[in-house]
Amino acid sequence: MLKNNTSRWIDLLNKPILTDKTTRLLEENQYCFTVKKEANKNDIKYAIEQMFNVKVIKINTLRQPIKTRTVGKFTGHKTLYKKAIVKLSSSDKIILFPEN
C-alpha cells in the first residue's frame, strides 16, 4: 500500500497545470496536476492530503490522447501524461503562487 512508502507518494505528483481553463477552475476550488501514469485515485488523494494538508472531496483523472508532431521530415509523438483534477472542500486551499 502507498501509505507505508512515503517516498513513493512524494514522487506521485509531478507539477500543477497552469492554463486558462485551469485558472478558471481555481475559482471553484479545483486544482489540476500531472501525475504518474500508474497512479490511481486513492493514491492521488492520499498524496495530496498529506503534502498540502487539505481535505479532498473528489478526483477526476484522464489520460491525454496521443498527438503526432512533425518537425521537418521527422514524425514523432508528443510526451503524454496523466492529468488529475482535484476538488477540495470549501474551507481548504492550495497556494500555488506564494507571496513574497
Phi and psi restraints in degrees (range 20) as a CNS / XPLOR table:
assign (resid 1 and name C) (resid 2 and name N)
       (resid 2 and name CA) (resid 2 and name C) 1.0 -70.5 20.0 2
assign (resid 2 and name N) (resid 2 and name CA)
       (resid 2 and name C) (resid 3 and name N) 1.0 -30.6 20.0 2
assign (resid 2 and name C) (resid 3 and name N)
       (resid 3 and name CA) (resid 3 and name C) 1.0 -64.2 20.0 2
assign (resid 3 and name N) (resid 3 and name CA)
       (resid 3 and name C) (resid 4 and name N) 1.0 -26.4 20.0 2
assign (resid 3 and name C) (resid 4 and name N)
       (resid 4 and name CA) (resid 4 and name C) 1.0 -83.5 20.0 2
assign (resid 4 and name N) (resid 4 and name CA)
       (resid 4 and name C) (resid 5 and name N) 1.0 -20.9 20.0 2
assign (resid 4 and name C) (resid 5 and name N)
       (resid 5 and name CA) (resid 5 and name C) 1.0 -110.4 20.0 2
assign (resid 5 and name N) (resid 5 and name CA)
       (resid 5 and name C) (resid 6 and name N) 1.0 93.7 20.0 2
assign (resid 5 and name C) (resid 6 and name N)
       (resid 6 and name CA) (resid 6 and name C) 1.0 -70.8 20.0 2
assign (resid 6 and name N) (resid 6 and name CA)
       (resid 6 and name C) (resid 7 and name N) 1.0 -30.5 20.0 2
assign (resid 6 and name C) (resid 7 and name N)
       (resid 7 and name CA) (resid 7 and name C) 1.0 -69.2 20.0 2
assign (resid 7 and name N) (resid 7 and name CA)
       (resid 7 and name C) (resid 8 and name N) 1.0 -25.9 20.0 2
assign (resid 7 and name C) (resid 8 and name N)
       (resid 8 and name CA) (resid 8 and name C) 1.0 -71.4 20.0 2
assign (resid 8 and name N) (resid 8 and name CA)
       (resid 8 and name C) (resid 9 and name N) 1.0 -42.0 20.0 2
assign (resid 8 and name C) (resid 9 and name N)
       (resid 9 and name CA) (resid 9 and name C) 1.0 -76.7 20.0 2
assign (resid 9 and name N) (resid 9 and name CA)
       (resid 9 and name C) (resid 10 and name N) 1.0 -20.8 20.0 2
assign (resid 9 and name C) (resid 10 and name N)
       (resid 10 and name CA) (resid 10 and name C) 1.0 -69.0 20.0 2
assign (resid 10 and name N) (resid 10 and name CA)
       (resid 10 and name C) (resid 11 and name N) 1.0 -38.6 20.0 2
assign (resid 10 and name C) (resid 11 and name N)
       (resid 11 and name CA) (resid 11 and name C) 1.0 -79.9 20.0 2
assign (resid 11 and name N) (resid 11 and name CA)
       (resid 11 and name C) (resid 12 and name N) 1.0 -7.2 20.0 2
assign (resid 11 and name C) (resid 12 and name N)
       (resid 12 and name CA) (resid 12 and name C) 1.0 -67.1 20.0 2
assign (resid 12 and name N) (resid 12 and name CA)
       (resid 12 and name C) (resid 13 and name N) 1.0 -41.8 20.0 2
assign (resid 12 and name C) (resid 13 and name N)
       (resid 13 and name CA) (resid 13 and name C) 1.0 -89.5 20.0 2
assign (resid 13 and name N) (resid 13 and name CA)
       (resid 13 and name C) (resid 14 and name N) 1.0 127.9 20.0 2
assign (resid 13 and name C) (resid 14 and name N)
       (resid 14 and name CA) (resid 14 and name C) 1.0 -88.3 20.0 2
assign (resid 14 and name N) (resid 14 and name CA)
       (resid 14 and name C) (resid 15 and name N) 1.0 -62.9 20.0 2
assign (resid 14 and name C) (resid 15 and name N)
       (resid 15 and name CA) (resid 15 and name C) 1.0 -163.8 20.0 2
assign (resid 15 and name N) (resid 15 and name CA)
       (resid 15 and name C) (resid 16 and name N) 1.0 159.4 20.0 2
assign (resid 15 and name C) (resid 16 and name N)
       (resid 16 and name CA) (resid 16 and name C) 1.0 -76.2 20.0 2
assign (resid 16 and name N) (resid 16 and name CA)
       (resid 16 and name C) (resid 17 and name N) 1.0 151.0 20.0 2
assign (resid 16 and name C) (resid 17 and name N)
       (resid 17 and name CA) (resid 17 and name C) 1.0 -98.9 20.0 2
assign (resid 17 and name N) (resid 17 and name CA)
       (resid 17 and name C) (resid 18 and name N) 1.0 123.7 20.0 2
assign (resid 17 and name C) (resid 18 and name N)
       (resid 18 and name CA) (resid 18 and name C) 1.0 -120.0 20.0 2
assign (resid 18 and name N) (resid 18 and name CA)
       (resid 18 and name C) (resid 19 and name N) 1.0 99.6 20.0 2
assign (resid 18 and name C) (resid 19 and name N)
       (resid 19 and name CA) (resid 19 and name C) 1.0 -130.1 20.0 2
assign (resid 19 and name N) (resid 19 and name CA)
       (resid 19 and name C) (resid 20 and name N) 1.0 -179.2 20.0 2
assign (resid 19 and name C) (resid 20 and name N)
       (resid 20 and name CA) (resid 20 and name C) 1.0 -61.9 20.0 2
assign (resid 20 and name N) (resid 20 and name CA)
       (resid 20 and name C) (resid 21 and name N) 1.0 -43.6 20.0 2
assign (resid 20 and name C) (resid 21 and name N)
       (resid 21 and name CA) (resid 21 and name C) 1.0 -67.5 20.0 2
assign (resid 21 and name N) (resid 21 and name CA)
       (resid 21 and name C) (resid 22 and name N) 1.0 -41.4 20.0 2
assign (resid 21 and name C) (resid 22 and name N)
       (resid 22 and name CA) (resid 22 and name C) 1.0 -71.7 20.0 2
assign (resid 22 and name N) (resid 22 and name CA)
       (resid 22 and name C) (resid 23 and name N) 1.0 -29.2 20.0 2
assign (resid 22 and name C) (resid 23 and name N)
       (resid 23 and name CA) (resid 23 and name C) 1.0 -71.2 20.0 2
assign (resid 23 and name N) (resid 23 and name CA)
       (resid 23 and name C) (resid 24 and name N) 1.0 -28.8 20.0 2
assign (resid 23 and name C) (resid 24 and name N)
       (resid 24 and name CA) (resid 24 and name C) 1.0 -69.0 20.0 2
assign (resid 24 and name N) (resid 24 and name CA)
       (resid 24 and name C) (resid 25 and name N) 1.0 -33.6 20.0 2
assign (resid 24 and name C) (resid 25 and name N)
       (resid 25 and name CA) (resid 25 and name C) 1.0 -69.0 20.0 2
assign (resid 25 and name N) (resid 25 and name CA)
       (resid 25 and name C) (resid 26 and name N) 1.0 -22.3 20.0 2
assign (resid 25 and name C) (resid 26 and name N)
       (resid 26 and name CA) (resid 26 and name C) 1.0 -61.8 20.0 2
assign (resid 26 and name N) (resid 26 and name CA)
       (resid 26 and name C) (resid 27 and name N) 1.0 -30.3 20.0 2
assign (resid 26 and name C) (resid 27 and name N)
       (resid 27 and name CA) (resid 27 and name C) 1.0 -66.8 20.0 2
assign (resid 27 and name N) (resid 27 and name CA)
       (resid 27 and name C) (resid 28 and name N) 1.0 -27.4 20.0 2
assign (resid 27 and name C) (resid 28 and name N)
       (resid 28 and name CA) (resid 28 and name C) 1.0 -94.6 20.0 2
assign (resid 28 and name N) (resid 28 and name CA)
       (resid 28 and name C) (resid 29 and name N) 1.0 12.7 20.0 2
assign (resid 28 and name C) (resid 29 and name N)
       (resid 29 and name CA) (resid 29 and name C) 1.0 62.8 20.0 2
assign (resid 29 and name N) (resid 29 and name CA)
       (resid 29 and name C) (resid 30 and name N) 1.0 39.2 20.0 2
assign (resid 29 and name C) (resid 30 and name N)
       (resid 30 and name CA) (resid 30 and name C) 1.0 -119.1 20.0 2
assign (resid 30 and name N) (resid 30 and name CA)
       (resid 30 and name C) (resid 31 and name N) 1.0 137.3 20.0 2
assign (resid 30 and name C) (resid 31 and name N)
       (resid 31 and name CA) (resid 31 and name C) 1.0 -125.4 20.0 2
assign (resid 31 and name N) (resid 31 and name CA)
       (resid 31 and name C) (resid 32 and name N) 1.0 144.4 20.0 2
assign (resid 31 and name C) (resid 32 and name N)
       (resid 32 and name CA) (resid 32 and name C) 1.0 -113.4 20.0 2
assign (resid 32 and name N) (resid 32 and name CA)
       (resid 32 and name C) (resid 33 and name N) 1.0 134.6 20.0 2
assign (resid 32 and name C) (resid 33 and name N)
       (resid 33 and name CA) (resid 33 and name C) 1.0 -134.1 20.0 2
assign (resid 33 and name N) (resid 33 and name CA)
       (resid 33 and name C) (resid 34 and name N) 1.0 151.0 20.0 2
assign (resid 33 and name C) (resid 34 and name N)
       (resid 34 and name CA) (resid 34 and name C) 1.0 -90.4 20.0 2
assign (resid 34 and name N) (resid 34 and name CA)
       (resid 34 and name C) (resid 35 and name N) 1.0 136.9 20.0 2
assign (resid 34 and name C) (resid 35 and name N)
       (resid 35 and name CA) (resid 35 and name C) 1.0 -129.7 20.0 2
assign (resid 35 and name N) (resid 35 and name CA)
       (resid 35 and name C) (resid 36 and name N) 1.0 168.6 20.0 2
assign (resid 35 and name C) (resid 36 and name N)
       (resid 36 and name CA) (resid 36 and name C) 1.0 -66.2 20.0 2
assign (resid 36 and name N) (resid 36 and name CA)
       (resid 36 and name C) (resid 37 and name N) 1.0 150.3 20.0 2
assign (resid 36 and name C) (resid 37 and name N)
       (resid 37 and name CA) (resid 37 and name C) 1.0 -65.8 20.0 2
assign (resid 37 and name N) (resid 37 and name CA)
       (resid 37 and name C) (resid 38 and name N) 1.0 -29.3 20.0 2
assign (resid 37 and name C) (resid 38 and name N)
       (resid 38 and name CA) (resid 38 and name C) 1.0 -87.0 20.0 2
assign (resid 38 and name N) (resid 38 and name CA)
       (resid 38 and name C) (resid 39 and name N) 1.0 1.3 20.0 2
assign (resid 38 and name C) (resid 39 and name N)
       (resid 39 and name CA) (resid 39 and name C) 1.0 -75.2 20.0 2
assign (resid 39 and name N) (resid 39 and name CA)
       (resid 39 and name C) (resid 40 and name N) 1.0 139.9 20.0 2
assign (resid 39 and name C) (resid 40 and name N)
       (resid 40 and name CA) (resid 40 and name C) 1.0 -107.4 20.0 2
assign (resid 40 and name N) (resid 40 and name CA)
       (resid 40 and name C) (resid 41 and name N) 1.0 175.9 20.0 2
assign (resid 40 and name C) (resid 41 and name N)
       (resid 41 and name CA) (resid 41 and name C) 1.0 -64.9 20.0 2
assign (resid 41 and name N) (resid 41 and name CA)
       (resid 41 and name C) (resid 42 and name N) 1.0 -37.3 20.0 2
assign (resid 41 and name C) (resid 42 and name N)
       (resid 42 and name CA) (resid 42 and name C) 1.0 -65.1 20.0 2
assign (resid 42 and name N) (resid 42 and name CA)
       (resid 42 and name C) (resid 43 and name N) 1.0 -41.1 20.0 2
assign (resid 42 and name C) (resid 43 and name N)
       (resid 43 and name CA) (resid 43 and name C) 1.0 -65.1 20.0 2
assign (resid 43 and name N) (resid 43 and name CA)
       (resid 43 and name C) (resid 44 and name N) 1.0 -42.5 20.0 2
assign (resid 43 and name C) (resid 44 and name N)
       (resid 44 and name CA) (resid 44 and name C) 1.0 -64.1 20.0 2
assign (resid 44 and name N) (resid 44 and name CA)
       (resid 44 and name C) (resid 45 and name N) 1.0 -42.9 20.0 2
assign (resid 44 and name C) (resid 45 and name N)
       (resid 45 and name CA) (resid 45 and name C) 1.0 -61.0 20.0 2
assign (resid 45 and name N) (resid 45 and name CA)
       (resid 45 and name C) (resid 46 and name N) 1.0 -47.1 20.0 2
assign (resid 45 and name C) (resid 46 and name N)
       (resid 46 and name CA) (resid 46 and name C) 1.0 -63.6 20.0 2
assign (resid 46 and name N) (resid 46 and name CA)
       (resid 46 and name C) (resid 47 and name N) 1.0 -41.7 20.0 2
assign (resid 46 and name C) (resid 47 and name N)
       (resid 47 and name CA) (resid 47 and name C) 1.0 -64.7 20.0 2
assign (resid 47 and name N) (resid 47 and name CA)
       (resid 47 and name C) (resid 48 and name N) 1.0 -43.8 20.0 2
assign (resid 47 and name C) (resid 48 and name N)
       (resid 48 and name CA) (resid 48 and name C) 1.0 -69.0 20.0 2
assign (resid 48 and name N) (resid 48 and name CA)
       (resid 48 and name C) (resid 49 and name N) 1.0 -40.2 20.0 2
assign (resid 48 and name C) (resid 49 and name N)
       (resid 49 and name CA) (resid 49 and name C) 1.0 -64.6 20.0 2
assign (resid 49 and name N) (resid 49 and name CA)
       (resid 49 and name C) (resid 50 and name N) 1.0 -36.5 20.0 2
assign (resid 49 and name C) (resid 50 and name N)
       (resid 50 and name CA) (resid 50 and name C) 1.0 -76.9 20.0 2
assign (resid 50 and name N) (resid 50 and name CA)
       (resid 50 and name C) (resid 51 and name N) 1.0 -40.0 20.0 2
assign (resid 50 and name C) (resid 51 and name N)
       (resid 51 and name CA) (resid 51 and name C) 1.0 -73.2 20.0 2
assign (resid 51 and name N) (resid 51 and name CA)
       (resid 51 and name C) (resid 52 and name N) 1.0 -42.0 20.0 2
assign (resid 51 and name C) (resid 52 and name N)
       (resid 52 and name CA) (resid 52 and name C) 1.0 -106.1 20.0 2
assign (resid 52 and name N) (resid 52 and name CA)
       (resid 52 and name C) (resid 53 and name N) 1.0 -5.0 20.0 2
assign (resid 52 and name C) (resid 53 and name N)
       (resid 53 and name CA) (resid 53 and name C) 1.0 57.2 20.0 2
assign (resid 53 and name N) (resid 53 and name CA)
       (resid 53 and name C) (resid 54 and name N) 1.0 52.7 20.0 2
assign (resid 53 and name C) (resid 54 and name N)
       (resid 54 and name CA) (resid 54 and name C) 1.0 -128.6 20.0 2
assign (resid 54 and name N) (resid 54 and name CA)
       (resid 54 and name C) (resid 55 and name N) 1.0 170.5 20.0 2
assign (resid 54 and name C) (resid 55 and name N)
       (resid 55 and name CA) (resid 55 and name C) 1.0 -107.8 20.0 2
assign (resid 55 and name N) (resid 55 and name CA)
       (resid 55 and name C) (resid 56 and name N) 1.0 119.3 20.0 2
assign (resid 55 and name C) (resid 56 and name N)
       (resid 56 and name CA) (resid 56 and name C) 1.0 -91.1 20.0 2
assign (resid 56 and name N) (resid 56 and name CA)
       (resid 56 and name C) (resid 57 and name N) 1.0 129.8 20.0 2
assign (resid 56 and name C) (resid 57 and name N)
       (resid 57 and name CA) (resid 57 and name C) 1.0 -93.8 20.0 2
assign (resid 57 and name N) (resid 57 and name CA)
       (resid 57 and name C) (resid 58 and name N) 1.0 -45.4 20.0 2
assign (resid 57 and name C) (resid 58 and name N)
       (resid 58 and name CA) (resid 58 and name C) 1.0 -148.8 20.0 2
assign (resid 58 and name N) (resid 58 and name CA)
       (resid 58 and name C) (resid 59 and name N) 1.0 146.7 20.0 2
assign (resid 58 and name C) (resid 59 and name N)
       (resid 59 and name CA) (resid 59 and name C) 1.0 -133.1 20.0 2
assign (resid 59 and name N) (resid 59 and name CA)
       (resid 59 and name C) (resid 60 and name N) 1.0 130.6 20.0 2
assign (resid 59 and name C) (resid 60 and name N)
       (resid 60 and name CA) (resid 60 and name C) 1.0 -114.8 20.0 2
assign (resid 60 and name N) (resid 60 and name CA)
       (resid 60 and name C) (resid 61 and name N) 1.0 133.6 20.0 2
assign (resid 60 and name C) (resid 61 and name N)
       (resid 61 and name CA) (resid 61 and name C) 1.0 -122.6 20.0 2
assign (resid 61 and name N) (resid 61 and name CA)
       (resid 61 and name C) (resid 62 and name N) 1.0 152.0 20.0 2
assign (resid 61 and name C) (resid 62 and name N)
       (resid 62 and name CA) (resid 62 and name C) 1.0 -155.6 20.0 2
assign (resid 62 and name N) (resid 62 and name CA)
       (resid 62 and name C) (resid 63 and name N) 1.0 154.2 20.0 2
assign (resid 62 and name C) (resid 63 and name N)
       (resid 63 and name CA) (resid 63 and name C) 1.0 -108.6 20.0 2
assign (resid 63 and name N) (resid 63 and name CA)
       (resid 63 and name C) (resid 64 and name N) 1.0 131.6 20.0 2
assign (resid 63 and name C) (resid 64 and name N)
       (resid 64 and name CA) (resid 64 and name C) 1.0 -67.4 20.0 2
assign (resid 64 and name N) (resid 64 and name CA)
       (resid 64 and name C) (resid 65 and name N) 1.0 143.6 20.0 2
assign (resid 64 and name C) (resid 65 and name N)
       (resid 65 and name CA) (resid 65 and name C) 1.0 -70.1 20.0 2
assign (resid 65 and name N) (resid 65 and name CA)
       (resid 65 and name C) (resid 66 and name N) 1.0 155.7 20.0 2
assign (resid 65 and name C) (resid 66 and name N)
       (resid 66 and name CA) (resid 66 and name C) 1.0 -68.0 20.0 2
assign (resid 66 and name N) (resid 66 and name CA)
       (resid 66 and name C) (resid 67 and name N) 1.0 132.1 20.0 2
assign (resid 66 and name C) (resid 67 and name N)
       (resid 67 and name CA) (resid 67 and name C) 1.0 -117.8 20.0 2
assign (resid 67 and name N) (resid 67 and name CA)
       (resid 67 and name C) (resid 68 and name N) 1.0 132.1 20.0 2
assign (resid 67 and name C) (resid 68 and name N)
       (resid 68 and name CA) (resid 68 and name C) 1.0 -95.5 20.0 2
assign (resid 68 and name N) (resid 68 and name CA)
       (resid 68 and name C) (resid 69 and name N) 1.0 134.1 20.0 2
assign (resid 68 and name C) (resid 69 and name N)
       (resid 69 and name CA) (resid 69 and name C) 1.0 -121.0 20.0 2
assign (resid 69 and name N) (resid 69 and name CA)
       (resid 69 and name C) (resid 70 and name N) 1.0 141.7 20.0 2
assign (resid 69 and name C) (resid 70 and name N)
       (resid 70 and name CA) (resid 70 and name C) 1.0 -121.0 20.0 2
assign (resid 70 and name N) (resid 70 and name CA)
       (resid 70 and name C) (resid 71 and name N) 1.0 126.5 20.0 2
assign (resid 70 and name C) (resid 71 and name N)
       (resid 71 and name CA) (resid 71 and name C) 1.0 -123.6 20.0 2
assign (resid 71 and name N) (resid 71 and name CA)
       (resid 71 and name C) (resid 72 and name N) 1.0 107.1 20.0 2
assign (resid 71 and name C) (resid 72 and name N)
       (resid 72 and name CA) (resid 72 and name C) 1.0 65.5 20.0 2
assign (resid 72 and name N) (resid 72 and name CA)
       (resid 72 and name C) (resid 73 and name N) 1.0 -124.8 20.0 2
assign (resid 72 and name C) (resid 73 and name N)
       (resid 73 and name CA) (resid 73 and name C) 1.0 -95.6 20.0 2
assign (resid 73 and name N) (resid 73 and name CA)
       (resid 73 and name C) (resid 74 and name N) 1.0 1.1 20.0 2
assign (resid 73 and name C) (resid 74 and name N)
       (resid 74 and name CA) (resid 74 and name C) 1.0 -97.6 20.0 2
assign (resid 74 and name N) (resid 74 and name CA)
       (resid 74 and name C) (resid 75 and name N) 1.0 134.2 20.0 2
assign (resid 74 and name C) (resid 75 and name N)
       (resid 75 and name CA) (resid 75 and name C) 1.0 -117.5 20.0 2
assign (resid 75 and name N) (resid 75 and name CA)
       (resid 75 and name C) (resid 76 and name N) 1.0 135.9 20.0 2
assign (resid 75 and name C) (resid 76 and name N)
       (resid 76 and name CA) (resid 76 and name C) 1.0 -150.0 20.0 2
assign (resid 76 and name N) (resid 76 and name CA)
       (resid 76 and name C) (resid 77 and name N) 1.0 -175.2 20.0 2
assign (resid 76 and name C) (resid 77 and name N)
       (resid 77 and name CA) (resid 77 and name C) 1.0 -113.2 20.0 2
assign (resid 77 and name N) (resid 77 and name CA)
       (resid 77 and name C) (resid 78 and name N) 1.0 144.2 20.0 2
assign (resid 77 and name C) (resid 78 and name N)
       (resid 78 and name CA) (resid 78 and name C) 1.0 -75.3 20.0 2
assign (resid 78 and name N) (resid 78 and name CA)
       (resid 78 and name C) (resid 79 and name N) 1.0 144.0 20.0 2
assign (resid 78 and name C) (resid 79 and name N)
       (resid 79 and name CA) (resid 79 and name C) 1.0 -62.8 20.0 2
assign (resid 79 and name N) (resid 79 and name CA)
       (resid 79 and name C) (resid 80 and name N) 1.0 131.0 20.0 2
assign (resid 79 and name C) (resid 80 and name N)
       (resid 80 and name CA) (resid 80 and name C) 1.0 -103.3 20.0 2
assign (resid 80 and name N) (resid 80 and name CA)
       (resid 80 and name C) (resid 81 and name N) 1.0 159.4 20.0 2
assign (resid 80 and name C) (resid 81 and name N)
       (resid 81 and name CA) (resid 81 and name C) 1.0 -148.2 20.0 2
assign (resid 81 and name N) (resid 81 and name CA)
       (resid 81 and name C) (resid 82 and name N) 1.0 165.4 20.0 2
assign (resid 81 and name C) (resid 82 and name N)
       (resid 82 and name CA) (resid 82 and name C) 1.0 -98.5 20.0 2
assign (resid 82 and name N) (resid 82 and name CA)
       (resid 82 and name C) (resid 83 and name N) 1.0 136.3 20.0 2
assign (resid 82 and name C) (resid 83 and name N)
       (resid 83 and name CA) (resid 83 and name C) 1.0 -111.3 20.0 2
assign (resid 83 and name N) (resid 83 and name CA)
       (resid 83 and name C) (resid 84 and name N) 1.0 136.0 20.0 2
assign (resid 83 and name C) (resid 84 and name N)
       (resid 84 and name CA) (resid 84 and name C) 1.0 -122.3 20.0 2
assign (resid 84 and name N) (resid 84 and name CA)
       (resid 84 and name C) (resid 85 and name N) 1.0 125.5 20.0 2
assign (resid 84 and name C) (resid 85 and name N)
       (resid 85 and name CA) (resid 85 and name C) 1.0 -105.1 20.0 2
assign (resid 85 and name N) (resid 85 and name CA)
       (resid 85 and name C) (resid 86 and name N) 1.0 118.0 20.0 2
assign (resid 85 and name C) (resid 86 and name N)
       (resid 86 and name CA) (resid 86 and name C) 1.0 -112.5 20.0 2
assign (resid 86 and name N) (resid 86 and name CA)
       (resid 86 and name C) (resid 87 and name N) 1.0 126.9 20.0 2
assign (resid 86 and name C) (resid 87 and name N)
       (resid 87 and name CA) (resid 87 and name C) 1.0 -104.4 20.0 2
assign (resid 87 and name N) (resid 87 and name CA)
       (resid 87 and name C) (resid 88 and name N) 1.0 128.0 20.0 2
assign (resid 87 and name C) (resid 88 and name N)
       (resid 88 and name CA) (resid 88 and name C) 1.0 -102.1 20.0 2
assign (resid 88 and name N) (resid 88 and name CA)
       (resid 88 and name C) (resid 89 and name N) 1.0 163.1 20.0 2
assign (resid 88 and name C) (resid 89 and name N)
       (resid 89 and name CA) (resid 89 and name C) 1.0 -66.6 20.0 2
assign (resid 89 and name N) (resid 89 and name CA)
       (resid 89 and name C) (resid 90 and name N) 1.0 159.0 20.0 2
assign (resid 89 and name C) (resid 90 and name N)
       (resid 90 and name CA) (resid 90 and name C) 1.0 -66.1 20.0 2
assign (resid 90 and name N) (resid 90 and name CA)
       (resid 90 and name C) (resid 91 and name N) 1.0 -22.1 20.0 2
assign (resid 90 and name C) (resid 91 and name N)
       (resid 91 and name CA) (resid 91 and name C) 1.0 -86.3 20.0 2
assign (resid 91 and name N) (resid 91 and name CA)
       (resid 91 and name C) (resid 92 and name N) 1.0 -12.9 20.0 2
assign (resid 91 and name C) (resid 92 and name N)
       (resid 92 and name CA) (resid 92 and name C) 1.0 -101.1 20.0 2
assign (resid 92 and name N) (resid 92 and name CA)
       (resid 92 and name C) (resid 93 and name N) 1.0 158.5 20.0 2
assign (resid 92 and name C) (resid 93 and name N)
       (resid 93 and name CA) (resid 93 and name C) 1.0 -155.2 20.0 2
assign (resid 93 and name N) (resid 93 and name CA)
       (resid 93 and name C) (resid 94 and name N) 1.0 143.4 20.0 2
assign (resid 93 and name C) (resid 94 and name N)
       (resid 94 and name CA) (resid 94 and name C) 1.0 -108.0 20.0 2
assign (resid 94 and name N) (resid 94 and name CA)
       (resid 94 and name C) (resid 95 and name N) 1.0 127.9 20.0 2
assign (resid 94 and name C) (resid 95 and name N)
       (resid 95 and name CA) (resid 95 and name C) 1.0 -92.1 20.0 2
assign (resid 95 and name N) (resid 95 and name CA)
       (resid 95 and name C) (resid 96 and name N) 1.0 105.6 20.0 2
assign (resid 95 and name C) (resid 96 and name N)
       (resid 96 and name CA) (resid 96 and name C) 1.0 -86.0 20.0 2
assign (resid 96 and name N) (resid 96 and name CA)
       (resid 96 and name C) (resid 97 and name N) 1.0 -27.0 20.0 2
assign (resid 96 and name C) (resid 97 and name N)
       (resid 97 and name CA) (resid 97 and name C) 1.0 -120.6 20.0 2
assign (resid 97 and name N) (resid 97 and name CA)
       (resid 97 and name C) (resid 98 and name N) 1.0 89.7 20.0 2
assign (resid 97 and name C) (resid 98 and name N)
       (resid 98 and name CA) (resid 98 and name C) 1.0 -69.7 20.0 2
assign (resid 98 and name N) (resid 98 and name CA)
       (resid 98 and name C) (resid 99 and name N) 1.0 143.7 20.0 2
assign (resid 98 and name C) (resid 99 and name N)
       (resid 99 and name CA) (resid 99 and name C) 1.0 -88.4 20.0 2
assign (resid 99 and name N) (resid 99 and name CA)
       (resid 99 and name C) (resid 100 and name N) 1.0 143.4 20.0 2
